[in-house]
Amino acid sequence: MCNQRFTIIISVLSYAAVFGASELNETTYASLPPLYGLDNWLSCRRPGDVYCMVDAVLLPNSSSTLMNLLEDYSNVTLKHYNRTQIHRGVCVSRCGVADGPGDWRTAAQVCVNQSMQEFGLEAQVLSTSWCSSSDPEPASSSARSLGVICIAIVVITFLATGLHILGERCAKADGNKFLLAFSIMRNWSIMTYDRSKPRKDERMKDLACIEGVRFLGIQCVIFSHVILIYVYSYIDNPQFIEKMYDHFGWKLVLNSPLWLQAFFSLSGFLTAYSVLITSEKRNLTFPQCLMSIINRYIRLTPIAVLALWFTIAWYPLMGAGPQWAWIVEREAHDCSERWWYHVLYVHNHIPLGKFCMGHTWYLAADMQLHIFGILLLLLLVRYRSAVIPVLCTFVAASAAAAGLVVYFYDLTPIITAQSPEILRTMFLGSRILPILYLPSWMNLAGYLGGIATAFIHHHNQINGVKLNESKVFNILFHAALTLGGTVVLAGVVFLSDSPPPNWAAALYSSFDRLLVAIFFNVFLLGCLSRCKSVFRDMLMWRGFHVLGRLSYCAYVIHFIILRFAVANNTQLGHASLFSMISLLIIASVLTYLVSIPCCLLIELPAIQLWKALVESEPERPVEPAPRSHAPAKFDLVAHTNRV
């Protein structure tokens, strides 16, 4: 034991003297107390055994050399974990008397201290939480209620599909229009319809490329969340996460959430474009705006509430493992306290640090922007001359607000400044997210950029302007995504050891989302204007049409799949590029497989049922129709952006 301590001290002293405390090699990492540790899960499954997640702070025992190194290393808060604390999964019933919650902390103290003796350190337990035993958990009334609803949906779906199979005569019967909203055949035809085929209004054909954009965007979102789940789960090489902040490529990935403006742009474009098409026949009125808001709520809520209910009621019963309580049961508990914020779409403005479907903050921001956008369109459709000054004023105000917030709060631009320790605690203590990243008004650039694109595209169609024949616009179109990537690339300087001054951070924060939104909307306008491009042709692939149609379900579900893959692991995970790519592939495949029944049984039936309630004549499944010069009716429910 003494020789082992002597080796540790000599290794630490020699390396720290040469390279400094903030740069450690793998040998020195191995001599430090592990940040994470898990007791054997299978050996803690006897009756009466209790397994707890334990957080402890390290204290020096005799020599403070190692402790000084850990403190110096942890002081680099931007890219290092707090190594003066350790996190363990402990079978507390094997550590001493653990007859109840009052004894668990005492028992855990014994085990954790024993594991720190070889490093010449002591540990003081801060918390003993999310304890689980081998006794099976009984199903709650909420779980049983969800089961009854799911069975009822399946029964209705089989009945509706059977009626549909009987023939077209049954499908036309008004008495069955509500039931037939659940027909799998009907909804399958809607989900798989090729939007690039001839339509009543040929202008709708150009929107087919949007589905490909959605699919690629969802893949980027899933990969960013793969990284996030490795950050806050228990792994044996946390230094891999820390070193990401020193590698150029990973820095670029850390700033990639700027591209979320693309989703806001799609949402603003589809809302505005549907209004402009509808306004060709009748003026937009305030009651129609209210109906559009209700349509949007009905469009988003069924899948979101089902995923939320599943997370609370069923998810905790579907597995077990040392991290199951930490990742799954904790989220179920937090969601049971916050579910009504999600139902009202205001959960992007509540305190951080809770694990309740955090990725769905986008839905709240998008819903709030839709309310603002549809009311703004009530003005802009009537007074077209006000479009440019009004949109520019709001965008400028949003950009100025971002810059001023960064300057006066002394922040680093958006997501690039989130340290691994903040990510590990689901952004607890972060000042950047709640005031700069999550509020809907901070994302006005993308949404209003989409509205502006809709006005430009609609104007070009009405007046016969062909942007694909303009050499200047074609150059901008082909360079747009590269220029947007350059803006994202510029943000990596704020992750350097010597970041630029505060005024530079404020300047970058003012223009980063604005420029990314502008460049994406130029690209979108080029796709809609049929500019020649191999990438645009790829986006028009029919397979993307189906995958894009599943994008909303995939967005809501994918994080549940990711958590399931990690929480079931009984060993410490290992972070690497290969493991992240493997998890990305597995999560993507499973997400879309699960999204198919969710779309057919929940999402599309909810839309069709709502349309049957508000329309005198239900909309038939989409089928190719002869070309007509008269504008077709454009449905706000079906064509509003889903992600």
Secondary structure, DSSP 8 states (H G I E B T S, - for coil): -HHHHHHHHHHHHHHHHHH-TT---HHHHHTS--SEEE--SGGG-STT-EEEEEEEEEEESS--HHHHHHHHHHT-TTT---TTEEEEEEEGGGTS--SSHHHHHHHHHHHHHHHHGGGTEEEEEEEEEEEEESS-----HHHHHHHHHHHHHHHHHHHHHHHHHT-HHHHH-GGGTTGGGG-HHHHHHHHT--TTS--SSGGGGGGGHHHHHHHHHHHHHHHHHHHHHHHHS-BS-HHHHHHHTTSHHHHHHHTGGGGGHHHHHHHHHHHHHHHHHHTTTS---HHHHHHHHHHHHHHHHHHHHHHHHHHHHTGGGS---TTHIIIIIHHHHHHHHHHHHHHTT-GGGS-S---S-GGGHHHHHHHHHHHHHHHHHHHHTT-GGGHHHHHHHHHHHHHHHHHHHHHHHT---GGGG--HHHHHTTTTT-SHIIIIISSGGGGHHHHHHHHHHHHHHHHHHHHT--GGG-HHHHHHHHHHHHHHHHHHHHGGGGGSSS---HHHHHHHHHHHHHHHHHHHHHHHHHHHTT---HHHHHHT-HHHHHHHHTHHHHHHHHHHHHHHHHHT-SS-B---HHHHHHHHHHHHHHHHHHHHHHIIIIIHHHHHHHHHHH-SS-----------SS-----HHHHS---
